[in-house]
Amino acid sequence: MGGSSERVADLDETELIARFAPLLPFGDRTEIGPGDDAAVLAAPDARVVVTTDLLVEGHHFRRDWGSATDVGHRAAAQNLADVAAMGASPTGLVVGLVLPPQTEVAWVLGLAEGLAAGCGPHVGVVGGDLSAGESLVVAVTALGDLGGRRPVLRSGARPGDVLAHSGRLGWAAAGLAALEAGRAAELGKAVGAFLRPEPPLADGPAAADAGATALLDVSDGLLRDAGRLARASGVVLDLTAAALVDATVAAAAATLGTDPLALALTGGEDHGLLATFPPGSALPGGFRAIGTVREAAAGARVTVDGAPPDVAGLGWDHFRA
């Protein structure tokens, strides 16, 4: 991976690309990968799902908390989850990097390895761009294929639908709290979930095939993202508190001296999938029922056991503390 003292300023752009490009996956849908002015991906559906996201050092990750491989894995996961949340299968990533000149070459190679791990065997990193700058930034655009399905939007939930979730709730929040408190060694499972989220990507297309009426990636906290779905659909989502906290979050909360329900409700970055299904539906994949959809009413768009949630805040907001 190169000596630890080697910096990107020691190489030119072509040399740096030559170091990390072999580490990136090609992907099943890639017809022409990196090396030309643009890549070419097969799109059998004739529609392409597109999403983009940023990770900025100091805002979204800290190098003293996790490795470059962690950052790459996380960058892939959070974008692929957005594709899955439309009911689509991810097909490719395009990655832009802003690198301060003193960035270690080994860090860039580790990032590439993390992207490859996060993509798995079927998704390619098909291109991107490099720039020097004062802050380290990872910008990812993800592409996906609907496979003939209709896209599942946030706006389709109807009163009487079952509210369901697939994936983890509160694990990443517990991991972040452990890192902030200097107690990472005690809560390794939760810290791992924060550094390398594992979104249930296959459950997005499965939800679409099962007739999901609405679908969304939970990235900024269950309360905040459920509120987005509720507003888009013009409904109220009533969460069942007993369905939200699992043993891992309960144990982490006990260690940290915090409220486990608050971790599940306001913690983001697990990148699970929140969906609504018609009443009586068999829930696909890893989905489990966590509430119901009700008629719109004055007051809170999201309730917990029929009442406004008794927690501080809603989740992550980029422009608020």
TARA-V233442 format. One record per residue. N is the residue number from 1. RES is the residue in one letter. SS is DSSP state (H for helix, E for strand, - for the rest). PHI is phi in degrees with one decimal (* if undefined). PSI is psi in whole degrees, 0 to 359 (none if undefined). Layout:
# TARA-V233442
n=N res=RES ss=SS phi=PHI psi=PSI
n=N res=RES ss=SS phi=PHI psi=PSI
This chain:
# TARA-V233442
n=1 res=M ss=- phi=* psi=6
n=2 res=G ss=- phi=90.0 psi=154
n=3 res=G ss=- phi=-63.0 psi=149
n=4 res=S ss=- phi=-66.2 psi=341
n=5 res=S ss=- phi=-90.0 psi=354
n=6 res=E ss=- phi=-76.8 psi=131
n=7 res=R ss=E phi=-112.8 psi=161
n=8 res=V ss=H phi=-63.2 psi=333
n=9 res=A ss=H phi=-66.2 psi=343
n=10 res=D ss=H phi=-80.3 psi=351
n=11 res=L ss=- phi=-122.0 psi=158
n=12 res=D ss=- phi=-90.1 psi=174
n=13 res=E ss=H phi=-60.0 psi=318
n=14 res=T ss=H phi=-63.6 psi=319
n=15 res=E ss=H phi=-66.2 psi=320
n=16 res=L ss=H phi=-66.1 psi=316
n=17 res=I ss=H phi=-61.0 psi=320
n=18 res=A ss=H phi=-62.8 psi=333
n=19 res=R ss=H phi=-74.0 psi=314
n=20 res=F ss=H phi=-96.1 psi=338
n=21 res=A ss=H phi=-57.2 psi=320
n=22 res=P ss=H phi=-64.9 psi=345
n=23 res=L ss=H phi=-84.2 psi=347
n=24 res=L ss=- phi=-89.4 psi=146
n=25 res=P ss=- phi=-74.7 psi=154
n=26 res=F ss=- phi=-89.9 psi=315
n=27 res=G ss=- phi=93.1 psi=147
n=28 res=D ss=- phi=-67.1 psi=330
n=29 res=R ss=- phi=-96.2 psi=3
n=30 res=T ss=E phi=-82.2 psi=121
n=31 res=E ss=E phi=-96.3 psi=319
n=32 res=I ss=E phi=-132.9 psi=120
n=33 res=G ss=- phi=-96.6 psi=205
n=34 res=P ss=- phi=-59.4 psi=149
n=35 res=G ss=- phi=128.9 psi=338
n=36 res=D ss=- phi=-112.2 psi=187
n=37 res=D ss=- phi=-69.3 psi=336
n=38 res=A ss=- phi=-154.2 psi=159
n=39 res=A ss=- phi=-91.7 psi=167
n=40 res=V ss=E phi=-128.9 psi=123
n=41 res=L ss=E phi=-114.5 psi=140
n=42 res=A ss=- phi=-67.6 psi=139
n=43 res=A ss=- phi=-134.7 psi=76
n=44 res=P ss=- phi=-59.0 psi=331
n=45 res=D ss=- phi=-75.0 psi=342
n=46 res=A ss=- phi=71.3 psi=6
n=47 res=R ss=- phi=-124.6 psi=146
n=48 res=V ss=- phi=-124.1 psi=128
n=49 res=V ss=E phi=-87.1 psi=131
n=50 res=V ss=E phi=-131.7 psi=136
n=51 res=T ss=E phi=-148.2 psi=159
n=52 res=T ss=E phi=-145.4 psi=155
n=53 res=D ss=E phi=-155.4 psi=160
n=54 res=L ss=E phi=-124.1 psi=146
n=55 res=L ss=E phi=-125.4 psi=121
n=56 res=V ss=E phi=-114.7 psi=128
n=57 res=E ss=E phi=-58.6 psi=135
n=58 res=G ss=- phi=91.1 psi=340
n=59 res=H ss=- phi=-110.4 psi=319
n=60 res=H ss=- phi=-114.9 psi=341
n=61 res=F ss=E phi=-154.6 psi=157
n=62 res=R ss=- phi=-129.2 psi=133
n=63 res=R ss=- phi=-72.0 psi=343
n=64 res=D ss=- phi=-83.8 psi=351
n=65 res=W ss=- phi=-97.2 psi=330
n=66 res=G ss=- phi=-152.6 psi=167
n=67 res=S ss=- phi=-84.8 psi=170
n=68 res=A ss=H phi=-61.5 psi=325
n=69 res=T ss=H phi=-63.3 psi=321
n=70 res=D ss=H phi=-60.0 psi=314
n=71 res=V ss=H phi=-62.6 psi=317
n=72 res=G ss=H phi=-64.0 psi=317
n=73 res=H ss=H phi=-60.8 psi=316
n=74 res=R ss=H phi=-66.6 psi=319
n=75 res=A ss=H phi=-61.2 psi=319
n=76 res=A ss=H phi=-67.3 psi=313
n=77 res=A ss=H phi=-60.1 psi=315
n=78 res=Q ss=H phi=-70.0 psi=333
n=79 res=N ss=H phi=-81.5 psi=319
n=80 res=L ss=H phi=-63.7 psi=327
n=81 res=A ss=H phi=-64.0 psi=324
n=82 res=D ss=H phi=-65.9 psi=324
n=83 res=V ss=H phi=-65.6 psi=313
n=84 res=A ss=H phi=-60.0 psi=328
n=85 res=A ss=- phi=-70.3 psi=353
n=86 res=M ss=- phi=-96.6 psi=0
n=87 res=G ss=- phi=86.1 psi=18
n=88 res=A ss=- phi=-110.6 psi=165
n=89 res=S ss=E phi=-102.2 psi=128
n=90 res=P ss=E phi=-63.2 psi=144
n=91 res=T ss=E phi=-124.0 psi=332
n=92 res=G ss=E phi=-165.1 psi=159
n=93 res=L ss=E phi=-125.8 psi=145
n=94 res=V ss=E phi=-118.9 psi=130
n=95 res=V ss=E phi=-123.4 psi=125
n=96 res=G ss=E phi=-105.5 psi=138
n=97 res=L ss=E phi=-124.3 psi=132
n=98 res=V ss=E phi=-106.9 psi=119
n=99 res=L ss=E phi=-122.1 psi=120
n=100 res=P ss=- phi=-59.3 psi=143
n=101 res=P ss=- phi=-57.0 psi=335
n=102 res=Q ss=- phi=-88.8 psi=6
n=103 res=T ss=- phi=-61.1 psi=134
n=104 res=E ss=E phi=-68.2 psi=137
n=105 res=V ss=H phi=-59.8 psi=322
n=106 res=A ss=H phi=-60.3 psi=327
n=107 res=W ss=H phi=-66.5 psi=318
n=108 res=V ss=H phi=-63.9 psi=319
n=109 res=L ss=H phi=-66.3 psi=321
n=110 res=G ss=H phi=-63.6 psi=322
n=111 res=L ss=H phi=-60.1 psi=316
n=112 res=A ss=H phi=-61.9 psi=319
n=113 res=E ss=H phi=-64.7 psi=322
n=114 res=G ss=H phi=-67.2 psi=321
n=115 res=L ss=H phi=-60.2 psi=316
n=116 res=A ss=H phi=-62.6 psi=318
n=117 res=A ss=H phi=-65.2 psi=320
n=118 res=G ss=H phi=-70.0 psi=331
n=119 res=C ss=H phi=-76.6 psi=330
n=120 res=G ss=- phi=73.5 psi=194
n=121 res=P ss=- phi=-80.9 psi=349
n=122 res=H ss=- phi=-111.7 psi=346
n=123 res=V ss=- phi=-107.1 psi=132
n=124 res=G ss=E phi=-99.9 psi=148
n=125 res=V ss=E phi=-93.6 psi=105
n=126 res=V ss=E phi=-101.7 psi=0
n=127 res=G ss=E phi=164.1 psi=190
n=128 res=G ss=E phi=160.1 psi=207
n=129 res=D ss=E phi=-154.7 psi=155
n=130 res=L ss=E phi=-123.5 psi=142
n=131 res=S ss=E phi=-149.3 psi=148
n=132 res=A ss=E phi=-81.8 psi=151
n=133 res=G ss=- phi=-171.5 psi=176
n=134 res=E ss=- phi=-82.4 psi=333
n=135 res=S ss=- phi=-115.4 psi=147
n=136 res=L ss=- phi=-83.4 psi=120
n=137 res=V ss=E phi=-131.3 psi=135
n=138 res=V ss=E phi=-116.0 psi=115
n=139 res=A ss=E phi=-113.6 psi=123
n=140 res=V ss=E phi=-122.2 psi=133
n=141 res=T ss=E phi=-113.6 psi=129
n=142 res=A ss=E phi=-111.2 psi=145
n=143 res=L ss=E phi=-121.0 psi=149
n=144 res=G ss=E phi=-148.1 psi=167
n=145 res=D ss=E phi=-123.2 psi=130
n=146 res=L ss=- phi=-80.2 psi=345
n=147 res=G ss=- phi=58.9 psi=35
n=148 res=G ss=- phi=86.2 psi=356
n=149 res=R ss=- phi=-81.4 psi=159
n=150 res=R ss=- phi=-77.6 psi=144
n=151 res=P ss=- phi=-66.3 psi=139
n=152 res=V ss=- phi=-95.5 psi=119
n=153 res=L ss=- phi=-97.5 psi=174
n=154 res=R ss=- phi=-78.6 psi=347
n=155 res=S ss=- phi=-98.1 psi=10
n=156 res=G ss=- phi=-102.5 psi=358
n=157 res=A ss=- phi=-65.0 psi=142
n=158 res=R ss=- phi=-130.4 psi=148
n=159 res=P ss=- phi=-52.3 psi=136
n=160 res=G ss=- phi=97.5 psi=342
n=161 res=D ss=- phi=-62.9 psi=156
n=162 res=V ss=E phi=-87.7 psi=133
n=163 res=L ss=E phi=-94.3 psi=127
n=164 res=A ss=E phi=-136.2 psi=159
n=165 res=H ss=E phi=-137.9 psi=144
n=166 res=S ss=E phi=-125.1 psi=135
n=167 res=G ss=- phi=110.1 psi=199
n=168 res=R ss=- phi=-98.6 psi=151
n=169 res=L ss=- phi=-128.8 psi=121
n=170 res=G ss=- phi=88.2 psi=351
n=171 res=W ss=H phi=-64.9 psi=310
n=172 res=A ss=H phi=-62.9 psi=322
n=173 res=A ss=H phi=-62.7 psi=320
n=174 res=A ss=H phi=-65.0 psi=321
n=175 res=G ss=H phi=-65.0 psi=318
n=176 res=L ss=H phi=-62.9 psi=316
n=177 res=A ss=H phi=-62.1 psi=322
n=178 res=A ss=H phi=-65.5 psi=319
n=179 res=L ss=H phi=-64.5 psi=316
n=180 res=E ss=H phi=-63.9 psi=329
n=181 res=A ss=- phi=-90.3 psi=0
n=182 res=G ss=- phi=69.7 psi=30
n=183 res=R ss=- phi=-122.6 psi=33
n=184 res=A ss=H phi=-61.0 psi=323
n=185 res=A ss=H phi=-63.7 psi=332
n=186 res=E ss=H phi=-81.4 psi=338
n=187 res=L ss=H phi=-130.2 psi=55
n=188 res=G ss=H phi=-61.3 psi=323
n=189 res=K ss=H phi=-64.2 psi=316
n=190 res=A ss=H phi=-69.1 psi=320
n=191 res=V ss=H phi=-62.0 psi=319
n=192 res=G ss=H phi=-61.1 psi=323
n=193 res=A ss=H phi=-67.8 psi=327
n=194 res=F ss=H phi=-72.0 psi=315
n=195 res=L ss=H phi=-74.4 psi=326
n=196 res=R ss=- phi=-136.1 psi=77
n=197 res=P ss=- phi=-62.2 psi=151
n=198 res=E ss=- phi=-123.7 psi=79
n=199 res=P ss=- phi=-65.8 psi=146
n=200 res=P ss=- phi=-81.1 psi=75
n=201 res=L ss=- phi=-60.5 psi=321
n=202 res=A ss=H phi=-66.9 psi=339
n=203 res=D ss=H phi=-77.1 psi=346
n=204 res=G ss=H phi=-67.8 psi=301
n=205 res=P ss=H phi=-58.5 psi=324
n=206 res=A ss=H phi=-63.6 psi=322
n=207 res=A ss=H phi=-64.8 psi=317
n=208 res=A ss=H phi=-60.8 psi=315
n=209 res=D ss=H phi=-64.9 psi=332
n=210 res=A ss=- phi=-86.4 psi=2
n=211 res=G ss=- phi=90.0 psi=25
n=212 res=A ss=- phi=-53.8 psi=136
n=213 res=T ss=- phi=-90.2 psi=337
n=214 res=A ss=E phi=-153.4 psi=154
n=215 res=L ss=E phi=-156.0 psi=143
n=216 res=L ss=E phi=-159.1 psi=146
n=217 res=D ss=E phi=-84.6 psi=128
n=218 res=V ss=E phi=-88.6 psi=97
n=219 res=S ss=- phi=-114.0 psi=332
n=220 res=D ss=- phi=-109.9 psi=12
n=221 res=G ss=- phi=113.6 psi=142
n=222 res=L ss=H phi=-60.8 psi=316
n=223 res=L ss=H phi=-63.2 psi=314
n=224 res=R ss=H phi=-65.5 psi=314
n=225 res=D ss=H phi=-74.3 psi=324
n=226 res=A ss=H phi=-62.7 psi=324
n=227 res=G ss=H phi=-63.5 psi=324
n=228 res=R ss=H phi=-64.1 psi=316
n=229 res=L ss=H phi=-65.9 psi=318
n=230 res=A ss=H phi=-63.0 psi=317
n=231 res=R ss=H phi=-66.3 psi=317
n=232 res=A ss=H phi=-62.8 psi=326
n=233 res=S ss=H phi=-93.6 psi=349
n=234 res=G ss=- phi=68.9 psi=40
n=235 res=V ss=E phi=-134.6 psi=179
n=236 res=V ss=E phi=-112.5 psi=136
n=237 res=L ss=E phi=-105.2 psi=123
n=238 res=D ss=E phi=-107.4 psi=112
n=239 res=L ss=E phi=-86.3 psi=147
n=240 res=T ss=- phi=-100.0 psi=112
n=241 res=A ss=H phi=-56.5 psi=319
n=242 res=A ss=H phi=-65.1 psi=342
n=243 res=A ss=H phi=-91.8 psi=358
n=244 res=L ss=- phi=-100.3 psi=334
n=245 res=V ss=- phi=-107.1 psi=121
n=246 res=D ss=- phi=-100.0 psi=180
n=247 res=A ss=H phi=-64.6 psi=324
n=248 res=T ss=H phi=-64.6 psi=315
n=249 res=V ss=H phi=-69.2 psi=321
n=250 res=A ss=H phi=-61.7 psi=316
n=251 res=A ss=H phi=-67.5 psi=319
n=252 res=A ss=H phi=-63.9 psi=317
n=253 res=A ss=H phi=-62.8 psi=321
n=254 res=A ss=H phi=-64.1 psi=320
n=255 res=T ss=H phi=-65.8 psi=321
n=256 res=L ss=H phi=-86.6 psi=347
n=257 res=G ss=- phi=70.7 psi=39
n=258 res=T ss=- phi=-126.7 psi=175
n=259 res=D ss=- phi=-85.1 psi=118
n=260 res=P ss=H phi=-64.4 psi=327
n=261 res=L ss=H phi=-67.1 psi=324
n=262 res=A ss=H phi=-64.1 psi=322
n=263 res=L ss=H phi=-61.0 psi=316
n=264 res=A ss=H phi=-69.4 psi=325
n=265 res=L ss=H phi=-82.3 psi=324
n=266 res=T ss=H phi=-112.4 psi=348
n=267 res=G ss=- phi=-78.4 psi=134
n=268 res=G ss=- phi=-109.2 psi=189
n=269 res=E ss=- phi=74.2 psi=13
n=270 res=D ss=- phi=-81.2 psi=333
n=271 res=H ss=- phi=59.9 psi=42
n=272 res=G ss=E phi=-77.3 psi=177
n=273 res=L ss=E phi=-114.9 psi=129
n=274 res=L ss=E phi=-105.1 psi=128
n=275 res=A ss=E phi=-140.1 psi=158
n=276 res=T ss=E phi=-120.4 psi=143
n=277 res=F ss=E phi=-131.0 psi=149
n=278 res=P ss=- phi=-57.0 psi=148
n=279 res=P ss=- phi=-57.2 psi=139
n=280 res=G ss=- phi=85.9 psi=358
n=281 res=S ss=- phi=-68.2 psi=146
n=282 res=A ss=- phi=-80.0 psi=122
n=283 res=L ss=- phi=-76.1 psi=132
n=284 res=P ss=- phi=-84.9 psi=165
n=285 res=G ss=- phi=50.7 psi=229
n=286 res=G ss=- phi=-93.1 psi=12
n=287 res=F ss=- phi=-68.9 psi=142
n=288 res=R ss=E phi=-135.4 psi=147
n=289 res=A ss=E phi=-70.2 psi=133
n=290 res=I ss=E phi=-129.8 psi=8
n=291 res=G ss=E phi=166.9 psi=194
n=292 res=T ss=E phi=-137.3 psi=162
n=293 res=V ss=E phi=-102.0 psi=131
n=294 res=R ss=E phi=-123.5 psi=166
n=295 res=E ss=E phi=-58.8 psi=146
n=296 res=A ss=- phi=-60.7 psi=144
n=297 res=A ss=- phi=-149.2 psi=164
n=298 res=A ss=- phi=-64.5 psi=145
n=299 res=G ss=- phi=105.2 psi=209
n=300 res=A ss=- phi=-65.8 psi=139
n=301 res=R ss=- phi=-76.0 psi=335
n=302 res=V ss=E phi=-126.0 psi=128
n=303 res=T ss=E phi=-121.8 psi=162
n=304 res=V ss=E phi=-124.0 psi=117
n=305 res=D ss=- phi=52.6 psi=39
n=306 res=G ss=- phi=85.0 psi=0
n=307 res=A ss=E phi=-127.8 psi=156
n=308 res=P ss=E phi=-55.9 psi=141
n=309 res=P ss=- phi=-65.3 psi=137
n=310 res=D ss=- phi=-99.3 psi=65
n=311 res=V ss=- phi=-137.5 psi=158
n=312 res=A ss=- phi=-84.7 psi=124
n=313 res=G ss=- phi=80.3 psi=172
n=314 res=L ss=- phi=-113.1 psi=339
n=315 res=G ss=- phi=143.4 psi=204
n=316 res=W ss=- phi=-80.9 psi=136
n=317 res=D ss=- phi=-136.9 psi=125
n=318 res=H ss=- phi=-61.3 psi=335
n=319 res=F ss=- phi=-113.7 psi=17
n=320 res=R ss=- phi=-131.6 psi=155
n=321 res=A ss=- phi=-66.6 psi=none
